[in-house]
């Protein structure tokens, strides 16, 4: 378990896209299933490249689980690339980029001000779920944050994601972020450095 190699990006992006096909968050962004199936690989390619540029891609040795995160410096770099990233997401999502912008704005309102590592997305291959791989990857990011003396933040979109965070000492950080129009909720989670 450790940093992913550049050669792994395609397989790990495909894993993220497959894992999030029926996730409430991506269903809200792109309601049509066939369209969602087509756009998710490009959607996750943008996130994968951003995280990889900042050294924030972890995977299990067999590449059955992946976790994307940004360090405090990575968050600053992502913010500086905001216009470029918006353009890339518009190119991938088309009209659905408006929904992503809504999520991004709601997340920005709730992001902690204290320096932190931000876990953005994680996925586990279906046959390896519940074997502790995601909790181990989350624990690795938490250990990196501890070494840097900063907190760790995530927004869980599923019970499994929340459970992986809780097993690593995360606690709920305020109320859920609820997306408009009876949309799904994201649960903000925080872990103090140790």
Secondary structure, 3 states (H helix, E strand, C coil): CEECCHHHHHHHHHHHHHHCCCCHHHHHHCCCHHHHHHHHHHHHHHHHHHHHHCCCEEECCCCCEEEEEECHHHHHHHHHCHHHHHHHHHHHHHHHHHHHHHHHHHHHHHCCCCCEEEEEEEEECHHHCCCCHHHHHHHHHHHHHHHHCCEEEEEECCHHHHHHHHCCCCEECCCCEECCCCCCEEEEEEECCC
